Amino acid sequence: MSDDELMEETNPENEDTPNAGANRGGLTPEASRLYRVYKTVAAMLEKRGYMVPREIRTMSADAFTQKFGEKPTRQSLTILVEKADDESNQLFVFFPIDEKVGVKPIKELTDKMKEETVSNAILVLREDITAFAKQAVQEMSDSFRIEHFKEAELLVDITEHNLVPEHQVLSKNEKEELLKRYRLKETQLPRIQPNDPVARYYGMKRGQVVKIIRPSETAGRYVTYRICM
């Protein structure tokens, strides 16, 4: 099953159907789209170990409208969270206005990050990011870690799909214990690519190990490990 197939199968709701707004508390198609993305982002942050306020995690369509209005501005959707086990580890989620984000918006957002002393960010893109902007992000990677997702990739939570097994990213200590227990070297572990949809969802960095738990008819569950390389 390809990544494109996974994204396609997990996006069953068509925004252009007459009842699309009704399915989301009477939201307009654009507001409904943003609401779905916002909810997926909140779930993704929580699964990464960030403290997401309850009002965001449990937000209904009506509450979304009350907070952001019938025509939400993308700037108002900005989120700032911190890790549960490290308050200094903060992350911004930005929703840039431009359909194709260029270098100038990237510079403006990194200036804000610098002001707030935040080094991590996720950009939720309407469409895409320009080649020059990608290069700028890469050049700033020593100071800032900036991930980017297209809205279409966040309309649903891919980790909730019935074909996606449970994933748990190991801490450094858990990784060391794993390698020691099985007398393994990193190079002996199966790999997961950094651009794998699930690796991106969890924000995995090179060298991190993920535990994958699949149901098994004989053993109850089947556990494997993969290293991001």
C-alpha positions in Angstrom: 0.0 0.0 0.0 1.5 3.3 -1.1 1.6 6.5 1.0 -0.8 8.1 -1.6 -3.2 5.3 -1.2 -3.2 5.6 2.6 -3.9 9.4 2.4 -6.6 8.7 -0.2 -8.4 6.0 1.8 -8.3 7.9 5.0 -10.0 10.9 3.5 -13.5 9.6 2.7 -15.4 12.8 3.3 -15.8 15.0 0.2 -15.7 18.7 1.0 -17.9 19.4 -2.1 -20.8 17.3 -1.1 -24.0 19.2 -0.2 -24.0 17.8 3.4 -20.3 18.5 4.1 -21.2 21.6 6.1 -24.0 20.0 8.0 -21.6 17.2 9.1 -19.5 19.7 10.9 -22.1 21.7 12.9 -23.2 23.9 10.0 -19.7 25.2 9.2 -18.9 26.6 5.8 -16.8 24.3 3.6 -13.6 26.3 4.3 -14.3 26.5 8.1 -15.1 22.8 8.2 -11.8 22.0 6.4 -9.8 24.2 8.9 -11.7 22.6 11.9 -10.8 19.1 10.7 -7.1 20.1 10.2 -7.1 21.9 13.6 -8.4 18.8 15.4 -5.8 16.5 13.6 -3.0 18.9 14.6 -4.1 18.9 18.2 -4.2 15.0 18.3 -0.7 14.9 16.6 0.8 17.3 19.1 -0.6 15.3 22.0 0.8 12.0 20.6 4.2 13.7 20.3 4.1 14.4 24.0 3.1 18.1 24.0 0.6 19.5 26.5 -2.4 20.5 24.5 -5.1 22.4 26.4 -8.3 20.5 26.9 -10.4 23.1 25.2 -8.4 22.5 22.0 -8.4 18.6 22.3 -12.1 18.4 22.8 -13.2 21.3 20.7 -16.6 20.8 19.0 -17.5 22.5 15.7 -19.8 24.9 17.6 -16.9 25.8 20.0 -14.6 26.3 17.0 -17.1 28.8 15.5 -17.5 30.6 18.8 -13.7 30.9 19.2 -12.7 31.7 15.7 -15.8 33.0 14.0 -17.7 31.7 10.9 -14.8 32.8 8.7 -11.7 31.9 10.8 -8.5 33.9 10.0 -5.5 31.6 9.6 -3.4 33.8 11.9 -5.9 33.2 14.8 -5.3 29.5 14.6 -1.7 29.7 15.7 -0.9 27.2 18.5 2.0 27.3 21.0 2.6 24.2 23.1 5.4 22.8 25.3 6.5 19.3 26.1 5.0 17.6 29.2 8.5 16.6 30.4 10.4 19.7 29.3 8.8 23.1 29.5 11.6 24.7 27.6 10.9 22.4 24.6 8.2 24.5 22.8 6.6 24.3 19.4 4.6 26.7 17.3 2.0 25.7 14.8 1.5 28.3 12.1 -1.2 28.5 9.4 0.4 30.7 6.7 -2.0 32.7 4.5 -0.2 32.3 1.1 -1.3 29.4 -1.1 2.4 28.8 -1.9 4.6 30.0 1.0 7.7 31.8 -0.1 10.9 33.0 1.7 9.4 36.2 3.1 6.7 34.5 5.2 9.3 32.0 6.4 11.5 34.9 7.5 8.6 36.6 9.4 7.7 33.4 11.2 11.3 32.6 12.2 11.6 36.2 13.5 8.5 35.5 15.8 10.1 32.2 16.9 13.3 34.1 17.7 11.4 36.6 19.8 9.7 33.9 21.7 12.9 31.7 21.9 11.1 28.8 20.3 13.1 26.6 18.0 10.5 24.2 16.7 7.5 24.9 14.4 5.0 23.2 12.1 3.6 25.0 9.1 0.2 24.0 7.9 0.2 24.9 4.2 -2.9 25.7 2.1 -1.1 24.2 -0.9 2.7 24.1 -0.9 6.0 25.8 -0.1 8.3 27.2 -2.8 11.7 25.6 -3.7 13.4 28.7 -2.4 11.5 28.6 0.9 12.4 24.9 1.3 16.1 25.9 0.8 15.7 28.7 3.3 14.3 26.2 5.9 17.1 23.8 5.3 19.7 26.6 5.7 18.2 27.6 9.0 18.0 24.0 10.3 20.9 24.5 12.8 18.8 27.2 14.6 15.2 26.1 13.8 13.4 22.9 13.1 10.5 23.7 10.8 8.3 20.9 9.5 5.5 21.5 7.0 2.3 19.6 6.1 -0.2 20.3 3.4 -3.8 20.8 4.7 -4.9 17.8 2.6 -2.5 15.6 4.6 -4.2 16.6 7.9 -7.8 16.3 7.1 -7.9 13.1 9.0 -5.6 11.5 11.6 -3.8 8.8 9.7 -2.8 7.0 13.0 -6.5 6.3 13.6 -6.8 4.4 10.3 -7.5 0.7 10.8 -4.6 -0.3 8.6 -2.1 1.7 10.6 -0.7 -0.2 13.7 0.1 1.5 16.9 3.4 3.4 16.9 5.4 4.5 20.0 8.5 6.6 19.6 11.2 5.5 22.1 13.1 7.8 24.3 16.9 7.8 24.2 17.0 5.6 27.3 14.5 3.2 25.9 16.4 3.0 22.7 19.7 2.2 24.5 17.9 -0.4 26.6 16.5 -2.0 23.5 19.9 -2.2 21.7 21.5 -3.5 24.9 18.8 -6.1 25.6 19.1 -7.7 22.1 22.8 -6.9 21.6 22.1 -5.0 18.5 23.7 -2.1 16.6 21.6 0.6 15.1 22.5 -0.6 11.6 20.9 -3.9 12.4 17.4 -2.5 12.9 14.9 -2.3 10.1 14.5 1.3 8.8 11.7 3.8 8.5 12.2 6.7 6.2 12.0 10.3 7.6 9.4 11.0 4.9 7.2 8.1 5.8 3.7 9.5 6.7 3.7 8.1 10.2 7.4 9.2 10.9 6.4 12.7 9.8 3.2 12.6 12.0 5.4 11.9 15.0 8.1 14.3 14.0 10.7 11.6 14.0 14.4 12.6 13.7 17.2 10.5 12.3 18.4 8.0 14.8 15.1 7.7 16.7 13.5 4.3 17.1 9.8 3.6 16.8 8.1 0.6 18.4 5.3 -0.8 16.2 2.6 -3.0 17.7 0.4 -5.1 15.5 -2.4 -7.4 16.5 -1.6 -11.1 16.2 -4.1 -14.0 16.1 -1.6 -16.3 17.8 0.4 -14.1 20.2 -2.1 -11.4 20.9 0.3 -8.8 19.6 3.4 -8.6 17.4 6.1 -6.0 18.2 8.7 -4.7 15.8 11.1 -1.8 15.9 12.3 0.5 13.2 15.0 3.2 13.2 14.5 6.5 11.3 17.4 6.8 8.8 
